[in-house]
Amino acid sequence: MLIRRIEVFLRKTGLPWTKFGRLAVSDPRFVADLRNGRSPRPQTEQRVEHFMNTYQETTGAY
């Protein structure tokens, strides 16, 4: 489930959830919406996965 992967990512990187949403999908409420049951489109999910992978590669996080 995407929200679980995001929560792990946020814990490990220390990135605030609003900044994550802003950087990943240009929506600072994205994580809050997922926490409240929102289901992202497949394209959005791919975009978020790409962001997390790229963030890890460029910052050495994880």
PyMOL Python script that loads the backbone (N, CA, C, O; Angstrom):
from pymol import cmd

cmd.read_pdbstr("""\
ATOM      1  N   MET A   1       0.843  -1.179   0.000  1.00  0.00           N
ATOM      2  CA  MET A   1       0.000   0.000   0.000  1.00  0.00           C
ATOM      3  C   MET A   1       0.892   1.246   0.000  1.00  0.00           C
ATOM      4  O   MET A   1       1.863   1.321   0.753  1.00  0.00           O
ATOM      5  N   LEU A   2       0.564   2.199  -0.828  1.00  0.00           N
ATOM      6  CA  LEU A   2       1.391   3.389  -1.016  1.00  0.00           C
ATOM      7  C   LEU A   2       1.572   4.183   0.273  1.00  0.00           C
ATOM      8  O   LEU A   2       2.686   4.608   0.577  1.00  0.00           O
ATOM      9  N   ILE A   3       0.520   4.389   1.024  1.00  0.00           N
ATOM     10  CA  ILE A   3       0.641   5.219   2.228  1.00  0.00           C
ATOM     11  C   ILE A   3       1.631   4.610   3.214  1.00  0.00           C
ATOM     12  O   ILE A   3       2.350   5.346   3.890  1.00  0.00           O
ATOM     13  N   ARG A   4       1.685   3.306   3.308  1.00  0.00           N
ATOM     14  CA  ARG A   4       2.642   2.661   4.216  1.00  0.00           C
ATOM     15  C   ARG A   4       4.072   2.916   3.771  1.00  0.00           C
ATOM     16  O   ARG A   4       4.941   3.197   4.596  1.00  0.00           O
ATOM     17  N   ARG A   5       4.321   2.821   2.467  1.00  0.00           N
ATOM     18  CA  ARG A   5       5.668   3.084   1.944  1.00  0.00           C
ATOM     19  C   ARG A   5       6.051   4.548   2.167  1.00  0.00           C
ATOM     20  O   ARG A   5       7.202   4.857   2.473  1.00  0.00           O
ATOM     21  N   ILE A   6       5.084   5.433   2.011  1.00  0.00           N
ATOM     22  CA  ILE A   6       5.349   6.857   2.243  1.00  0.00           C
ATOM     23  C   ILE A   6       5.663   7.098   3.715  1.00  0.00           C
ATOM     24  O   ILE A   6       6.605   7.825   4.031  1.00  0.00           O
ATOM     25  N   GLU A   7       4.893   6.505   4.617  1.00  0.00           N
ATOM     26  CA  GLU A   7       5.123   6.698   6.056  1.00  0.00           C
ATOM     27  C   GLU A   7       6.523   6.222   6.453  1.00  0.00           C
ATOM     28  O   GLU A   7       7.203   6.887   7.235  1.00  0.00           O
ATOM     29  N   VAL A   8       6.955   5.081   5.921  1.00  0.00           N
ATOM     30  CA  VAL A   8       8.306   4.584   6.198  1.00  0.00           C
ATOM     31  C   VAL A   8       9.332   5.565   5.654  1.00  0.00           C
ATOM     32  O   VAL A   8      10.312   5.887   6.327  1.00  0.00           O
ATOM     33  N   PHE A   9       9.107   6.037   4.440  1.00  0.00           N
ATOM     34  CA  PHE A   9      10.005   6.995   3.805  1.00  0.00           C
ATOM     35  C   PHE A   9      10.118   8.265   4.661  1.00  0.00           C
ATOM     36  O   PHE A   9      11.220   8.762   4.893  1.00  0.00           O
ATOM     37  N   LEU A  10       8.993   8.779   5.122  1.00  0.00           N
ATOM     38  CA  LEU A  10       9.001  10.001   5.931  1.00  0.00           C
ATOM     39  C   LEU A  10       9.760   9.798   7.239  1.00  0.00           C
ATOM     40  O   LEU A  10      10.523  10.669   7.656  1.00  0.00           O
ATOM     41  N   ARG A  11       9.553   8.653   7.887  1.00  0.00           N
ATOM     42  CA  ARG A  11      10.263   8.364   9.132  1.00  0.00           C
ATOM     43  C   ARG A  11      11.773   8.296   8.922  1.00  0.00           C
ATOM     44  O   ARG A  11      12.551   8.836   9.708  1.00  0.00           O
ATOM     45  N   LYS A  12      12.165   7.624   7.850  1.00  0.00           N
ATOM     46  CA  LYS A  12      13.595   7.418   7.606  1.00  0.00           C
ATOM     47  C   LYS A  12      14.300   8.681   7.127  1.00  0.00           C
ATOM     48  O   LYS A  12      15.472   8.888   7.438  1.00  0.00           O
ATOM     49  N   THR A  13      13.606   9.520   6.380  1.00  0.00           N
ATOM     50  CA  THR A  13      14.242  10.717   5.841  1.00  0.00           C
ATOM     51  C   THR A  13      14.056  11.941   6.720  1.00  0.00           C
ATOM     52  O   THR A  13      14.843  12.885   6.645  1.00  0.00           O
ATOM     53  N   GLY A  14      13.021  11.933   7.555  1.00  0.00           N
ATOM     54  CA  GLY A  14      12.726  13.099   8.372  1.00  0.00           C
ATOM     55  C   GLY A  14      12.061  14.225   7.591  1.00  0.00           C
ATOM     56  O   GLY A  14      11.929  15.340   8.097  1.00  0.00           O
ATOM     57  N   LEU A  15      11.648  13.942   6.378  1.00  0.00           N
ATOM     58  CA  LEU A  15      10.986  14.927   5.535  1.00  0.00           C
ATOM     59  C   LEU A  15       9.563  15.168   6.054  1.00  0.00           C
ATOM     60  O   LEU A  15       8.825  14.208   6.274  1.00  0.00           O
ATOM     61  N   PRO A  16       9.169  16.421   6.251  1.00  0.00           N
ATOM     62  CA  PRO A  16       7.789  16.695   6.684  1.00  0.00           C
ATOM     63  C   PRO A  16       6.788  16.253   5.612  1.00  0.00           C
ATOM     64  O   PRO A  16       7.074  16.338   4.418  1.00  0.00           O
ATOM     65  N   TRP A  17       5.625  15.785   6.041  1.00  0.00           N
ATOM     66  CA  TRP A  17       4.648  15.250   5.092  1.00  0.00           C
ATOM     67  C   TRP A  17       4.152  16.300   4.105  1.00  0.00           C
ATOM     68  O   TRP A  17       3.853  15.975   2.956  1.00  0.00           O
ATOM     69  N   THR A  18       4.060  17.552   4.538  1.00  0.00           N
ATOM     70  CA  THR A  18       3.600  18.599   3.621  1.00  0.00           C
ATOM     71  C   THR A  18       4.645  18.875   2.541  1.00  0.00           C
ATOM     72  O   THR A  18       4.301  19.087   1.378  1.00  0.00           O
ATOM     73  N   LYS A  19       5.909  18.873   2.926  1.00  0.00           N
ATOM     74  CA  LYS A  19       6.978  19.095   1.950  1.00  0.00           C
ATOM     75  C   LYS A  19       7.062  17.921   0.980  1.00  0.00           C
ATOM     76  O   LYS A  19       7.287  18.109  -0.216  1.00  0.00           O
ATOM     77  N   PHE A  20       6.881  16.718   1.498  1.00  0.00           N
ATOM     78  CA  PHE A  20       6.870  15.531   0.639  1.00  0.00           C
ATOM     79  C   PHE A  20       5.813  15.680  -0.448  1.00  0.00           C
ATOM     80  O   PHE A  20       6.104  15.495  -1.630  1.00  0.00           O
ATOM     81  N   GLY A  21       4.601  16.010  -0.056  1.00  0.00           N
ATOM     82  CA  GLY A  21       3.515  16.163  -1.022  1.00  0.00           C
ATOM     83  C   GLY A  21       3.784  17.255  -2.033  1.00  0.00           C
ATOM     84  O   GLY A  21       3.488  17.111  -3.219  1.00  0.00           O
ATOM     85  N   ARG A  22       4.353  18.355  -1.547  1.00  0.00           N
ATOM     86  CA  ARG A  22       4.660  19.476  -2.438  1.00  0.00           C
ATOM     87  C   ARG A  22       5.719  19.074  -3.467  1.00  0.00           C
ATOM     88  O   ARG A  22       5.588  19.378  -4.652  1.00  0.00           O
ATOM     89  N   LEU A  23       6.763  18.392  -3.008  1.00  0.00           N
ATOM     90  CA  LEU A  23       7.842  17.998  -3.915  1.00  0.00           C
ATOM     91  C   LEU A  23       7.437  16.856  -4.852  1.00  0.00           C
ATOM     92  O   LEU A  23       7.797  16.858  -6.029  1.00  0.00           O
ATOM     93  N   ALA A  24       6.698  15.897  -4.332  1.00  0.00           N
ATOM     94  CA  ALA A  24       6.363  14.703  -5.119  1.00  0.00           C
ATOM     95  C   ALA A  24       5.257  14.951  -6.134  1.00  0.00           C
ATOM     96  O   ALA A  24       5.359  14.514  -7.280  1.00  0.00           O
ATOM     97  N   VAL A  25       4.201  15.648  -5.725  1.00  0.00           N
ATOM     98  CA  VAL A  25       3.035  15.801  -6.612  1.00  0.00           C
ATOM     99  C   VAL A  25       2.448  17.210  -6.616  1.00  0.00           C
ATOM    100  O   VAL A  25       1.331  17.420  -7.089  1.00  0.00           O
ATOM    101  N   SER A  26       3.198  18.170  -6.091  1.00  0.00           N
ATOM    102  CA  SER A  26       2.749  19.571  -6.047  1.00  0.00           C
ATOM    103  C   SER A  26       1.451  19.740  -5.263  1.00  0.00           C
ATOM    104  O   SER A  26       0.617  20.579  -5.600  1.00  0.00           O
ATOM    105  N   ASP A  27       1.290  18.937  -4.216  1.00  0.00           N
ATOM    106  CA  ASP A  27       0.085  19.003  -3.387  1.00  0.00           C
ATOM    107  C   ASP A  27       0.479  18.781  -1.928  1.00  0.00           C
ATOM    108  O   ASP A  27       0.686  17.642  -1.509  1.00  0.00           O
ATOM    109  N   PRO A  28       0.584  19.860  -1.153  1.00  0.00           N
ATOM    110  CA  PRO A  28       1.007  19.702   0.243  1.00  0.00           C
ATOM    111  C   PRO A  28       0.035  18.898   1.106  1.00  0.00           C
ATOM    112  O   PRO A  28       0.411  18.455   2.192  1.00  0.00           O
ATOM    113  N   ARG A  29      -1.192  18.699   0.655  1.00  0.00           N
ATOM    114  CA  ARG A  29      -2.181  17.926   1.412  1.00  0.00           C
ATOM    115  C   ARG A  29      -2.249  16.461   0.971  1.00  0.00           C
ATOM    116  O   ARG A  29      -3.072  15.700   1.481  1.00  0.00           O
ATOM    117  N   PHE A  30      -1.404  16.067   0.043  1.00  0.00           N
ATOM    118  CA  PHE A  30      -1.455  14.725  -0.529  1.00  0.00           C
ATOM    119  C   PHE A  30      -1.387  13.631   0.531  1.00  0.00           C
ATOM    120  O   PHE A  30      -2.218  12.723   0.527  1.00  0.00           O
ATOM    121  N   VAL A  31      -0.422  13.701   1.430  1.00  0.00           N
ATOM    122  CA  VAL A  31      -0.258  12.655   2.451  1.00  0.00           C
ATOM    123  C   VAL A  31      -1.462  12.651   3.401  1.00  0.00           C
ATOM    124  O   VAL A  31      -1.959  11.585   3.764  1.00  0.00           O
ATOM    125  N   ALA A  32      -1.921  13.818   3.795  1.00  0.00           N
ATOM    126  CA  ALA A  32      -3.098  13.888   4.674  1.00  0.00           C
ATOM    127  C   ALA A  32      -4.306  13.262   3.987  1.00  0.00           C
ATOM    128  O   ALA A  32      -5.082  12.544   4.618  1.00  0.00           O
ATOM    129  N   ASP A  33      -4.461  13.533   2.707  1.00  0.00           N
ATOM    130  CA  ASP A  33      -5.582  12.946   1.965  1.00  0.00           C
ATOM    131  C   ASP A  33      -5.466  11.425   1.898  1.00  0.00           C
ATOM    132  O   ASP A  33      -6.465  10.720   2.042  1.00  0.00           O
ATOM    133  N   LEU A  34      -4.257  10.919   1.679  1.00  0.00           N
ATOM    134  CA  LEU A  34      -4.058   9.461   1.671  1.00  0.00           C
ATOM    135  C   LEU A  34      -4.387   8.875   3.038  1.00  0.00           C
ATOM    136  O   LEU A  34      -5.021   7.824   3.135  1.00  0.00           O
ATOM    137  N   ARG A  35      -3.953   9.557   4.088  1.00  0.00           N
ATOM    138  CA  ARG A  35      -4.240   9.087   5.455  1.00  0.00           C
ATOM    139  C   ARG A  35      -5.740   9.034   5.709  1.00  0.00           C
ATOM    140  O   ARG A  35      -6.212   8.226   6.508  1.00  0.00           O
ATOM    141  N   ASN A  36      -6.483   9.890   5.031  1.00  0.00           N
ATOM    142  CA  ASN A  36      -7.936   9.937   5.197  1.00  0.00           C
ATOM    143  C   ASN A  36      -8.681   9.083   4.177  1.00  0.00           C
ATOM    144  O   ASN A  36      -9.898   9.207   4.039  1.00  0.00           O
ATOM    145  N   GLY A  37      -7.963   8.218   3.460  1.00  0.00           N
ATOM    146  CA  GLY A  37      -8.628   7.268   2.580  1.00  0.00           C
ATOM    147  C   GLY A  37      -8.582   7.552   1.098  1.00  0.00           C
ATOM    148  O   GLY A  37      -9.125   6.775   0.313  1.00  0.00           O
ATOM    149  N   ARG A  38      -7.951   8.641   0.684  1.00  0.00           N
ATOM    150  CA  ARG A  38      -7.864   8.943  -0.747  1.00  0.00           C
ATOM    151  C   ARG A  38      -7.073   7.849  -1.463  1.00  0.00           C
ATOM    152  O   ARG A  38      -6.070   7.358  -0.945  1.00  0.00           O
ATOM    153  N   SER A  39      -7.528   7.474  -2.644  1.00  0.00           N
ATOM    154  CA  SER A  39      -6.818   6.509  -3.477  1.00  0.00           C
ATOM    155  C   SER A  39      -6.232   7.246  -4.674  1.00  0.00           C
ATOM    156  O   SER A  39      -6.976   7.829  -5.462  1.00  0.00           O
ATOM    157  N   PRO A  40      -4.918   7.229  -4.820  1.00  0.00           N
ATOM    158  CA  PRO A  40      -4.314   7.948  -5.945  1.00  0.00           C
ATOM    159  C   PRO A  40      -4.487   7.192  -7.255  1.00  0.00           C
ATOM    160  O   PRO A  40      -4.644   5.971  -7.273  1.00  0.00           O
ATOM    161  N   ARG A  41      -4.455   7.939  -8.343  1.00  0.00           N
ATOM    162  CA  ARG A  41      -4.482   7.328  -9.668  1.00  0.00           C
ATOM    163  C   ARG A  41      -3.169   6.574  -9.886  1.00  0.00           C
ATOM    164  O   ARG A  41      -2.165   6.904  -9.255  1.00  0.00           O
ATOM    165  N   PRO A  42      -3.157   5.585 -10.753  1.00  0.00           N
ATOM    166  CA  PRO A  42      -1.921   4.832 -11.013  1.00  0.00           C
ATOM    167  C   PRO A  42      -0.752   5.726 -11.446  1.00  0.00           C
ATOM    168  O   PRO A  42       0.392   5.483 -11.061  1.00  0.00           O
ATOM    169  N   GLN A  43      -1.040   6.758 -12.248  1.00  0.00           N
ATOM    170  CA  GLN A  43       0.015   7.665 -12.689  1.00  0.00           C
ATOM    171  C   GLN A  43       0.603   8.438 -11.511  1.00  0.00           C
ATOM    172  O   GLN A  43       1.810   8.673 -11.457  1.00  0.00           O
ATOM    173  N   THR A  44      -0.245   8.826 -10.579  1.00  0.00           N
ATOM    174  CA  THR A  44       0.218   9.553  -9.403  1.00  0.00           C
ATOM    175  C   THR A  44       1.059   8.639  -8.526  1.00  0.00           C
ATOM    176  O   THR A  44       2.088   9.055  -7.994  1.00  0.00           O
ATOM    177  N   GLU A  45       0.629   7.414  -8.379  1.00  0.00           N
ATOM    178  CA  GLU A  45       1.387   6.454  -7.583  1.00  0.00           C
ATOM    179  C   GLU A  45       2.772   6.233  -8.190  1.00  0.00           C
ATOM    180  O   GLU A  45       3.762   6.168  -7.461  1.00  0.00           O
ATOM    181  N   GLN A  46       2.851   6.118  -9.507  1.00  0.00           N
ATOM    182  CA  GLN A  46       4.145   5.965 -10.178  1.00  0.00           C
ATOM    183  C   GLN A  46       5.025   7.192  -9.964  1.00  0.00           C
ATOM    184  O   GLN A  46       6.231   7.073  -9.751  1.00  0.00           O
ATOM    185  N   ARG A  47       4.418   8.354 -10.022  1.00  0.00           N
ATOM    186  CA  ARG A  47       5.150   9.612  -9.810  1.00  0.00           C
ATOM    187  C   ARG A  47       5.736   9.671  -8.408  1.00  0.00           C
ATOM    188  O   ARG A  47       6.880  10.090  -8.228  1.00  0.00           O
ATOM    189  N   VAL A  48       4.953   9.251  -7.411  1.00  0.00           N
ATOM    190  CA  VAL A  48       5.407   9.244  -6.023  1.00  0.00           C
ATOM    191  C   VAL A  48       6.536   8.232  -5.837  1.00  0.00           C
ATOM    192  O   VAL A  48       7.543   8.536  -5.196  1.00  0.00           O
ATOM    193  N   GLU A  49       6.375   7.047  -6.388  1.00  0.00           N
ATOM    194  CA  GLU A  49       7.430   6.028  -6.299  1.00  0.00           C
ATOM    195  C   GLU A  49       8.724   6.540  -6.931  1.00  0.00           C
ATOM    196  O   GLU A  49       9.809   6.362  -6.378  1.00  0.00           O
ATOM    197  N   HIS A  50       8.597   7.170  -8.080  1.00  0.00           N
ATOM    198  CA  HIS A  50       9.764   7.729  -8.754  1.00  0.00           C
ATOM    199  C   HIS A  50      10.426   8.793  -7.875  1.00  0.00           C
ATOM    200  O   HIS A  50      11.650   8.816  -7.742  1.00  0.00           O
ATOM    201  N   PHE A  51       9.624   9.663  -7.282  1.00  0.00           N
ATOM    202  CA  PHE A  51      10.170  10.696  -6.406  1.00  0.00           C
ATOM    203  C   PHE A  51      10.948  10.076  -5.246  1.00  0.00           C
ATOM    204  O   PHE A  51      12.063  10.506  -4.949  1.00  0.00           O
ATOM    205  N   MET A  52      10.369   9.070  -4.589  1.00  0.00           N
ATOM    206  CA  MET A  52      11.046   8.457  -3.444  1.00  0.00           C
ATOM    207  C   MET A  52      12.354   7.795  -3.872  1.00  0.00           C
ATOM    208  O   MET A  52      13.362   7.914  -3.175  1.00  0.00           O
ATOM    209  N   ASN A  53      12.350   7.101  -5.005  1.00  0.00           N
ATOM    210  CA  ASN A  53      13.571   6.458  -5.491  1.00  0.00           C
ATOM    211  C   ASN A  53      14.632   7.489  -5.865  1.00  0.00           C
ATOM    212  O   ASN A  53      15.807   7.320  -5.541  1.00  0.00           O
ATOM    213  N   THR A  54      14.223   8.544  -6.539  1.00  0.00           N
ATOM    214  CA  THR A  54      15.154   9.593  -6.945  1.00  0.00           C
ATOM    215  C   THR A  54      15.697  10.331  -5.724  1.00  0.00           C
ATOM    216  O   THR A  54      16.886  10.646  -5.666  1.00  0.00           O
ATOM    217  N   TYR A  55      14.845  10.602  -4.765  1.00  0.00           N
ATOM    218  CA  TYR A  55      15.264  11.298  -3.543  1.00  0.00           C
ATOM    219  C   TYR A  55      16.323  10.481  -2.818  1.00  0.00           C
ATOM    220  O   TYR A  55      17.313  11.035  -2.341  1.00  0.00           O
ATOM    221  N   GLN A  56      16.127   9.191  -2.732  1.00  0.00           N
ATOM    222  CA  GLN A  56      17.079   8.316  -2.068  1.00  0.00           C
ATOM    223  C   GLN A  56      18.413   8.324  -2.798  1.00  0.00           C
ATOM    224  O   GLN A  56      19.467   8.358  -2.163  1.00  0.00           O
ATOM    225  N   GLU A  57      18.378   8.294  -4.123  1.00  0.00           N
ATOM    226  CA  GLU A  57      19.607   8.259  -4.911  1.00  0.00           C
ATOM    227  C   GLU A  57      20.389   9.561  -4.799  1.00  0.00           C
ATOM    228  O   GLU A  57      21.617   9.546  -4.703  1.00  0.00           O
ATOM    229  N   THR A  58      19.684  10.685  -4.812  1.00  0.00           N
ATOM    230  CA  THR A  58      20.377  11.979  -4.814  1.00  0.00           C
ATOM    231  C   THR A  58      20.818  12.423  -3.440  1.00  0.00           C
ATOM    232  O   THR A  58      21.786  13.175  -3.321  1.00  0.00           O
ATOM    233  N   THR A  59      20.131  11.975  -2.385  1.00  0.00           N
ATOM    234  CA  THR A  59      20.498  12.412  -1.040  1.00  0.00           C
ATOM    235  C   THR A  59      21.215  11.334  -0.236  1.00  0.00           C
ATOM    236  O   THR A  59      21.803  11.622   0.806  1.00  0.00           O
ATOM    237  N   GLY A  60      21.169  10.113  -0.709  1.00  0.00           N
ATOM    238  CA  GLY A  60      21.775   9.017   0.045  1.00  0.00           C
ATOM    239  C   GLY A  60      20.942   8.595   1.234  1.00  0.00           C
ATOM    240  O   GLY A  60      21.421   7.863   2.100  1.00  0.00           O
ATOM    241  N   ALA A  61      19.694   9.048   1.287  1.00  0.00           N
ATOM    242  CA  ALA A  61      18.800   8.679   2.392  1.00  0.00           C
ATOM    243  C   ALA A  61      18.474   7.206   2.306  1.00  0.00           C
ATOM    244  O   ALA A  61      18.449   6.617   1.226  1.00  0.00           O
ATOM    245  N   TYR A  62      18.216   6.609   3.495  1.00  0.00           N
ATOM    246  CA  TYR A  62      17.895   5.195   3.654  1.00  0.00           C
ATOM    247  C   TYR A  62      19.183   4.484   3.894  1.00  0.00           C
ATOM    248  O   TYR A  62      19.194   3.265   4.063  1.00  0.00           O
TER     249      TYR A  62
END
""", "prot")
cmd.dss("prot")
cmd.show_as("cartoon", "prot")
cmd.util.cbc("prot")
cmd.orient("prot")
